[in-house]
């Protein structure tokens, strides 16, 4: 099998080709970081100010989310993420710790 035929084959159980990998990584990382930007806009919105007694504490979530997303995409690019990202997040110790930190920040903001 030559390189082109290997790269153009379908990824098993997926709707994309192996050759799409770099583009998919770009889409995924960009979408994740864009969601953090949207969350930042939410924190700055007056609606959230009325929902949280200490809404400024929500800003602590931004670096946590960026760190977790970056770690997840780095692991994926190293082929260290072999299962569904949700399954990975609920079984990975670091992800669980970050999840607890996120919950603590949100509760402290209420």
C-alpha positions as semicolon CSV with decimal commas, in nm:
position;residue;x (nm);y (nm);z (nm)
1;X;0,000;0,000;0,000
2;X;0,152;0,332;-0,100
3;X;0,147;0,644;0,116
4;X;-0,136;0,810;-0,078
5;X;-0,371;0,513;-0,053
6;X;-0,292;0,480;0,321
7;X;-0,372;0,848;0,384
8;X;-0,686;0,853;0,173
9;X;-0,848;0,553;0,341
10;X;-1,144;0,599;0,572
11;X;-1,077;0,610;0,944
12;X;-1,242;0,303;1,097
13;X;-1,585;0,391;1,238
14;X;-1,551;0,758;1,139
15;X;-1,693;0,976;0,864
16;X;-1,357;1,119;0,759
17;X;-1,031;1,010;0,605
18;X;-0,698;0,962;0,778
19;X;-0,562;1,240;0,557
20;X;-0,811;1,479;0,725
21;X;-0,634;1,447;1,061
22;X;-0,449;1,781;1,064
23;X;-0,758;1,973;0,953
24;X;-0,971;1,801;1,218
25;X;-0,717;1,892;1,487
26;X;-0,731;2,252;1,372
27;X;-1,112;2,255;1,375
28;X;-1,128;2,092;1,718
29;X;-0,874;2,316;1,889
30;X;-1,020;2,630;1,732
31;X;-1,371;2,534;1,840
32;X;-1,255;2,470;2,195
33;X;-1,073;2,800;2,224
34;X;-1,366;2,985;2,065
35;X;-1,596;2,836;2,329
36;X;-1,369;2,983;2,599
37;X;-1,399;3,323;2,428
38;X;-1,780;3,289;2,427
39;X;-1,768;3,193;2,795
40;X;-1,557;3,503;2,862
41;X;-1,820;3,717;2,692
42;X;-2,083;3,553;2,914
43;X;-1,883;3,637;3,227
44;X;-1,862;4,000;3,116
45;X;-2,235;4,018;3,040
46;X;-2,462;4,189;3,294
47;X;-2,699;3,889;3,291
48;X;-2,434;3,672;3,456
49;X;-2,371;3,945;3,712
50;X;-2,724;3,898;3,840
51;X;-2,690;3,520;3,855
52;X;-2,368;3,503;4,056
53;X;-2,303;3,690;4,380
54;X;-1,929;3,678;4,305
55;X;-1,926;3,664;3,926
56;X;-1,564;3,788;3,905
57;X;-1,453;3,449;4,041
58;X;-1,572;3,292;3,716
59;X;-1,265;3,443;3,550
60;X;-1,064;3,174;3,729
61;X;-1,230;2,922;3,498
62;X;-1,077;3,069;3,183
63;X;-0,718;2,951;3,248
64;X;-0,847;2,617;3,379
65;X;-1,047;2,558;3,061
66;X;-0,760;2,666;2,837
67;X;-0,520;2,439;3,022
68;X;-0,754;2,140;3,002
69;X;-0,832;2,194;2,632
70;X;-0,465;2,237;2,546
71;X;-0,372;1,923;2,740
72;X;-0,647;1,724;2,570
73;X;-0,542;1,829;2,219
74;X;-0,176;1,770;2,297
75;X;-0,254;1,417;2,415
76;X;-0,465;1,360;2,104
77;X;-0,184;1,476;1,874
78;X;0,058;1,241;2,055
79;X;-0,188;0,952;2,003
80;X;-0,223;0,919;2,381
81;X;-0,601;0,966;2,364
82;X;-0,734;0,631;2,248
83;X;-1,094;0,652;2,351
84;X;-1,384;0,892;2,336
85;X;-1,286;1,231;2,488
86;X;-1,579;1,217;2,732
87;X;-1,475;0,871;2,856
88;X;-1,118;0,997;2,881
89;X;-1,227;1,304;3,083
90;X;-1,418;1,096;3,339
91;X;-1,138;0,842;3,382
92;X;-0,832;1,069;3,375
93;X;-0,713;1,185;3,717
94;X;-0,596;1,527;3,597
95;X;-0,925;1,591;3,416
96;X;-1,122;1,489;3,724
97;X;-0,914;1,720;3,942
98;X;-0,971;2,008;3,702
99;X;-1,342;1,927;3,699
100;X;-1,350;1,948;4,078
101;X;-1,168;2,282;4,063
102;X;-1,422;2,410;3,812
103;X;-1,710;2,297;4,034
104;X;-1,548;2,465;4,336
105;X;-1,504;2,794;4,149
106;X;-1,865;2,792;4,026
107;X;-1,997;2,712;4,374
108;X;-1,784;2,990;4,524
109;X;-1,921;3,232;4,266
110;X;-2,281;3,154;4,363
